[in-house]
Amino acid sequence: MLKQWIKSLSIYADKRMLAMLGLGFSSGFPLLLVAGTLSLWLKDSGLSYTLIGAFALVKTPYSFKWVWAPLIDHVKIPLLWRIGRRRSWALLTQICLMLSIFYMSTLHPSPENWHLFAAVTVVVVFCSASQDIVLDSLRIDSFENKEQGAGSAIFVLGYRIGMIFSGAFALMLADYLSWNQVYAIMSCGAIIGIVTVLFCREPQKDQNFKEDEDEHLTFYPRLCRFMKHSVIEPFADFMSRNKWYLILIFILLYRLSDDYKGLMSNVFYVDMGFTKAQIGYITKIYGMLATIFGGIIGGIVVGRKGLRYCLFLACVLQGVTNLVYIGQYFAGNNIYMLSATICADNLAGGMATTALVAYLSSLCSVAYTATQYALLSSLMSLGRDVISSTSGYAAEYLSWPLFFLLASALVLPALGLLWYMIKNKLISD
């Protein structure tokens, strides 16, 4: 038994994991800059709860990145394409991301003049979503099917470290610097991804990938060929799966419970009387460590017990741990209760993320990795970015206990659908 566990853990010593750590960081750090951390900047700027919640809509490019994913899958970038099919796109998107966050740091949101700020935030999200398309492709193409769980776990580990940078570190800086200065510093986070891309290798699958495009075709025939191979075939390939529509609905629902309460959680902590430093230290250090630990556990559970078991267990835990926030409300400004609440919630969230990412990765074909994964992960983002935009309204007109009860109940549709899919063998290990 011990030898089997050691063999399961040996994959984490692979040198590819170091690249996954850096790429995960680059993918993770922008998210809180347009979500939780941003919500505190907006609150300090005097925006209402309803408007803070509505700011979730600026993240809709995450939900529709599948639209331009075919371009990233097949279009060559002049000059840069020589460093590799995936790496060239990764480098370009990371440079654009750094510049857009820096420009965002020069603006000032306010109740009267938030429109330009929101527009620039959309640009940041577009660059981040484009980066996610290519980094997810790099990750998936770097591993075989049995290695996807471990690769996903380390990528998520880097992702969570990136969120510590834009969460805990940013909030601690905000106690001493202006929000504009904080975001200027945050833009430097893209350097980690740039360095990683420059030093990592193009996956062997992508080195061997051959385009069958005829370079001598005129514009219209080439456009038709592009639409066929880059748009129609990836979607047709996915829709050939048995009851593919249930897969899409399941992905949409699986993380909805956690995502619904996530946008307003920092606002809740402030209402409970916690300072930015306390929020940063407890929620983003202890909480992220719990998420990382949960992600690693998720990777191990997928490898030992199977994907279906991990998906079901993590789904139940998401609903249960969201109820702990009600206990936090009645405990009030209790730092020990906050630590317990955040650690329990993030442990479950880490397991759920690893399980879902491993599941999405298993659904993709090599030739259409970017397009298919972008479609699937976009649905995962849709609940977070569109449906969750109503969370500010719910928090403003419901009590906090009722709000968290509502968020917890949102796990039930996903749990019921998961049970059906497992029973009918629509999810395999």
N, C-alpha and C positions, 0 to 999 in steps of 0.2 A: 504493500500500500504506500509506504514512504517513497519507494523508488518511482511509483507512478506519479505521485505529487511532485517529486523533484523533476521528472521528465516534463510534466505540464508547465513547470515554472521556468525551464531552461530556455524557452523561446524569448523570455524577457531579457536575456543576455545578448541577443542578436544585435549587431551593430546598426541594423536598420531602425532599431527602436530609438536611438539618439536623434535621428532625423525626424521621426514621428513626434518626438518631444518638442523639438523646435517648431515644426509645422503646426502642431496642435496649439502651441502658445500663440503663434501668429494668427490662427483662426479664432482663438478664444478671446483675445484681449479687446477687439473692437465692440463686442456684444454689449457689455455693461456701459460702455461710453454712449450708447444710444438706448439704454434701458435703465437698470437700477441706479447707477451713478448719475445718469442724466436726470432721473426723476428728482433727486435731491437738489441738483442745480436749478431745476424748474421750480421746485418748492421754495427755495431761497429767493427766487426771482419774483415770487408772488403769484404764480399761476394756480388756478383752482384744481381740486382733485379731478374733476371731470376732464379738464383740458390736459392734465398730466396723464390721465389714462388714455385719452385720445391720441397722445403722442406715440402710442404703440403703432399707429397707422403709418408712421414714417418708416417702419421696418418692413413694410409690405414687399419691397424688392426681394427679401429673403424668401417670400412665398411664391415668387414668380420667376426665380432665377432659371428655371427650366426653359424659359422662352429663349434666352440667349446662350444657354449651355451648348447647343450644337455648334455655335461659332467657336467656342473654346475647344470643343472636341476636334474640330477639323481645320480651322483657319490658321495659317502660318503667319507669325509676326515677323516682318522684315528684319533682318540682321539677328534679332534675338533667337529666332527659331533654331539657330545652329547649336544652342546649348541644350536643346531637347524639346520634344513636343509639349510636355507638361511644365517643365522648369521655366520656359520662356514666358508662358502665361502667368505663372506664379510670380515671377520677378516683376512683370509689368503691373499686375494688380496690387502688389505690395507697395510699390513706389507711389501709385495713385492714391492708395489708402493713406499713406503717411502724409501726403500733401493735403488731402481733403480734411483730415482731422486737424492739421495745423491751421487751416483756414477757418474751420469751425471755432477754434480757440480765439479767434480775433473778433467774434461776434458776441452780442449781449441779448439773451432772451428776456422778454418782458411781456406783461399782459397786453400791452398796446402794440408791440413790435416783434412778435414771435414768428411771423410768416417767413422771413428770409432765413432765420435760424432753422426753421423746420425744413426748408428747401435744401439747405446745405447738409443737414443731417441725413436727408434722403440720399444725397450724393455719397456720403460716407457709407451708408448702408449698401448702396449699389456696388461700391468698390469692395466692401467686405463680402457681400454675397458672391461676387465674381471670384474673389479669392477662394471662397469656400468651394466653389465648383471645381477648381483645378486642384486644390489641396486634398479634397476628398478623393479625386481621381488618382492622385499620387499615392495616397494611402492604400486604396483598394488594389491598385495595380502592383503594389510592392509585396503583396502577400498572397499565398494560396488560401483556399477556402478554410482549411482547418486552422490557419494562423490568424484569421480575421478578428477573432475575439480578442486575442492578445494585442494585435496591432491597434485595434480600436481602443483598448484599455489605455495603452500608452499615449495614443493621440489625445484621448480624453483627459489623461493626466496633464499633458502639456496645455490643453485647452483650459483646464481649471487653474493651472498656474498663471496663464494669461489673464484669467478673470480675477485672480488675486491682485495682479498688477494694476488692472483697471478698476478694481473694486476696493480692496483694503488699502492698498498703497495710495490710490487716488483720494480716498476719503480722509486718510491721515494727512495728506498734503493739503487738503482743503481747509483744515483747521489753521494753517499757517500761510497759505497762499490764496490768491483769488482763483475762481473757477477757470478763468481764461488761462492763467499760468499753469494750472493743473493739466488742462487739456493740451497745452503746448508740449508739456513733458510726456503726456500719454502718446502723442504722435510718434515719439521715438521707439515705441514698442514694435513698430513694423521692421525695425533694423534686425531683430532676432530672426524673423522669417526670411529677410533678404540674405543674411549671412548663411542660414541653413540651406536655402535653395542654391546658393553659389557653391557650396561644398558638398551637397549630397549628389547622388548619381540618379540619372534617369532610370526608372524601373525597366527591367528587362522586357516586360510585356510591351512597353511602349517603344522600346528600341526595335523590337521585332514587328511592330505594327506597320503595315504597308497600306498606303492609300492607293486605290485603283483609279484615281482620277486621271483623265487624259489631259495633259497640260496644253495640248494643241486645240482643244475644243473652243468654240466661240462662247461668248458670254451666256446666251440663253441656254444652250445645252449644258454648260457647266453649272448654271443656276439650278436647272432641273435635276442634275446629278446630285448636287449638294442637298437639295430638299429631300431627295429620295433617301440618300445614305445618312444624312445628318438629322433629319426630322421624322420622316415617315417610318423608316425601318426601326429606329430605337423604340418608338411608341408601339409599333406593330409587334415587335419582339416581346415587349412587356405585356401587352394585351393578349398574348397567346397563352398566358398563364390561366389556370383554372380559377374562376371567380376573382379576377384581378381587381374588380371594383371594391370588393370587401377588403382587400389589402390596402387600398387607398384610404378607405374610411377608417380602418384601424389605425393607420399611421397618423391620420388627422386627430384622432381622439386620445391616443395613448398618453401623451404628455400634457393634455389640456388642463388637468386638475392642478398640477404644479405651476404651469405657465400662467394660469389665470390669477393666482395669488402672487406670483413672482414680481410683477411690475409694481404692485402697491406695498410690498413687504418693507422696503426702506422707509416709506411714508409711515407705515404702522409703527416701526421702531421709534421714529422721531416722536410720534404721538404718545408713545409709552414713556417718553422722557429720556431716552438714551442719546448720548452725544455722538457726533460723527466719528470721533476717535473710537468710542466703544463699539459702534456699528461696524467700523472698519476692522477692528481687532477681533471681535467675536464672530461676526457673521462671515467675514471674508478670510480670516486666518483659520480659526477652528472649523468654521463651516466648510471651507474649501478643502481642508485636510480630511474632513469626514467624507466629502464628495469624492476626493481622490481615492480614499480607502474603499469607499463604496464601489467606485469604478473598477478598481483592481479585483475586488471580491466578485463583481459582476463578470469580469473576464474569466476568473477561475470557475465560477458556477456554470458559465456557458460551456467551458471546456470539459467539466466533470459531470454535470447533471443534464446539460443540453440547453438549447436556446429556448424551447417552450417553457421549461421549468423556470428559467430565470425571468422571462417575460411576465409570467403569471405572478411569481413572487414579488417582483418589483412593482407591478401594478397594484397589488394589494397594499404594499407598504406606502406607496404614494398617498393613497386615500387616508390611511391610518395616521401617518405622521402630519398631515395637514390639520388634523383635529387637535394636535398638540398646541397649535397657535391659540386656540380658545383658552387653554390653560395659561398660556403666556399673558393673555389679556387680563385674566383675573389675578395673576401674580403681579402684574404691573411692572414697575421699574426694578426688576429682580435680575441681576446679571447672571446668576447661576441658572435660573430657569431659562433665560435667553440662550445660554450656552447649550443646555440640554435640548431645547426646541430646535435650534439651528442644526446641531450635529445629527439629531435623529432625522430631520427633514432632508438634509443634504446627503446622508448615507443612502437613503432610499432613492434620492434623485440620481446619485452617481451610478447605482446599480441599474436603474431604469434607462439612463442614457447609454451606457455600455451595451445593454441588451438590445436596445432599439437600433443603435448604430450597427451592431453586428448583424441584425436582421436585415436592415436596408442593404448592407454590403453584400449579403448572400443573394439578393435579388437581382444584382446587376450583371450584365454581360460585358466581357472585356472590350469589345468593339465599340460599345456605347456607354461606357462607364460614366463619363461626365454628364451626359444627357439624362440617363436613367436615374442616377443618384441625385442629381439636381431636382428632378421631378419628385422623387420620393421624399427627400429632405425638405423640399418646399412645402409639402403638405404638413410635415412636422412643424414647420414654422408658421403655417397659416393659423393654427389655433392660438399660438403665442402672440402673433402680430395683429390679427384681425379680430378674432373672437374676444381676445383679452383686452381689446380697446374699450370694452364696456366695463372693465373692472373698476375704473375710477368712479364711474357713475354709481356702481353697486356699493362701493366703499363709502361714497358720500351720502347715500340715502338708506343704507342698512347699517346696523351696528356691526362692530368688528367681529363679534362671535358669529353672527348670522352670515357675514361675508365669508369667513373661513369654513363654515358649515356648507355653504354653497359650493365653494372651491373643492372641498373634499368629495361632495356628491358627484362632481363631474367625472370621477373615476369610474362610476358604475357602467356607463355605456361601453367604455373601452374594455372593462372586465368581462361584460357579457359577450361582446363580440369575440374577444380572445378565447373564451371558453368554447364558443361555437366553432371557431377556426381550428382549434386544437382537436376537438371532437371529430371534425370532418377532415382531419389531416391536411389542412391548408397551410400549416406551418410545420416544417421539418427541422430536425436537429442536424 
